[in-house]
């Protein structure tokens, strides 16, 4: 179980890095960030792109893939901790935490799409 978690974490970090590199192409300045700038940088990429859904869709898909992989890693970690105390519930806890993570992610998608529709 440790090897799939390691590869999931590694691919999630790699995809996140690739997403940031592609999003910030051409920007060469390296300055310390304020807290508000850091919050804006970590927001969903599709909310930061004003030039339409087509450009933001690819960024949105990459951000969502990173979120799903992160949810898999978080669910595995929590299930592993619970499995130390109650081994029979390990998989049930994994699926419950992963479904909650996915439900929150789908809620964010619907909020973003509703905000897009109201801004058009």
C-alpha positions in Angstrom: 0.0 0.0 0.0 2.9 2.3 0.6 4.2 2.2 -3.0 0.9 3.4 -4.6 0.6 6.2 -2.0 4.2 7.3 -2.8 3.6 7.4 -6.5 0.2 9.2 -6.0 1.9 11.8 -3.9 4.8 12.1 -6.3 2.5 12.5 -9.3 0.3 15.0 -7.5 3.3 17.1 -6.7 4.6 16.8 -10.2 1.3 17.7 -11.8 0.9 20.7 -9.5 4.4 21.9 -10.4 3.7 21.5 -14.1 0.5 23.3 -13.8 2.2 26.3 -12.1 5.0 26.3 -14.6 2.6 26.4 -17.5 0.4 29.0 -15.9 3.4 31.3 -15.1 5.1 31.0 -18.5 7.0 34.2 -19.3 7.0 35.6 -15.8 10.6 36.0 -14.6 10.3 38.1 -11.5 11.0 36.4 -8.2 9.7 38.5 -5.3 8.6 37.6 -1.7 4.9 37.3 -1.5 2.5 38.9 0.9 -0.3 36.8 2.4 -2.9 38.2 0.1 -0.8 37.4 -3.0 -0.2 33.9 -1.7 -3.9 33.4 -1.3 -4.5 34.6 -4.8 -1.8 32.3 -6.2 -3.3 29.3 -4.5 -6.9 30.0 -5.7 -8.3 27.9 -8.5 -6.6 28.8 -11.8 -10.0 29.1 -13.6 -11.1 31.9 -11.3 -8.0 33.9 -12.2 -8.3 33.7 -15.9 -10.7 36.4 -17.2 -10.4 35.4 -20.9 -13.1 32.8 -21.0 -13.9 29.2 -20.1 -11.9 27.7 -22.9 -8.5 28.8 -21.5 -9.5 28.2 -17.9 -10.8 24.7 -18.6 -7.4 23.1 -19.1 -6.1 24.8 -15.9 -9.2 23.8 -14.1 -8.8 20.1 -15.1 -5.2 20.1 -13.9 -6.1 21.7 -10.6 -8.9 19.1 -10.1 -6.6 16.2 -10.9 -4.1 17.5 -8.3 -7.0 17.7 -5.8 -8.2 14.2 -6.5 -4.7 12.8 -6.1 -4.3 14.8 -2.9 -7.6 13.4 -1.6 -6.4 9.9 -2.3 -3.2 10.5 -0.3 -5.1 12.1 2.6 -7.7 9.3 2.6 -5.0 6.7 2.7 -3.2 8.5 5.6 -6.4 8.8 7.7 -7.4 5.2 6.9 -3.9 4.0 7.9 -4.1 5.8 11.2 -7.5 4.4 11.9 -6.3 1.0 10.8 -3.7 1.0 13.5 -6.5 1.0 16.1 -9.3 -0.8 14.2 -7.9 -2.8 11.2 -11.2 -4.0 9.9 -12.4 -0.5 9.3 -9.4 0.6 7.2 -11.1 0.4 3.8 -14.4 1.7 4.9 -12.7 4.8 6.4 -10.7 5.2 3.2 -13.8 5.3 1.0 -15.8 7.5 3.4 -13.0 10.1 3.6 -12.4 10.0 -0.2 -16.1 10.4 -0.9 -16.3 13.4 1.4 -13.3 14.9 -0.3 -14.9 14.3 -3.7 -18.2 15.7 -2.5 -16.5 18.9 -1.4 -14.6 19.0 -4.7 -17.8 18.6 -6.7 -19.4 21.4 -4.6 -16.6 23.7 -5.5 -17.0 22.9 -9.2 -20.7 23.7 -9.1 -20.1 27.0 -7.2 -17.4 27.9 -9.8 -19.7 27.1 -12.7 -22.6 29.1 -11.1 -20.3 32.0 -10.6 -19.2 31.8 -14.3 -22.8 31.7 -15.5 -23.8 34.7 -13.4 -20.8 36.7 -14.6 -21.6 36.1 -18.3 
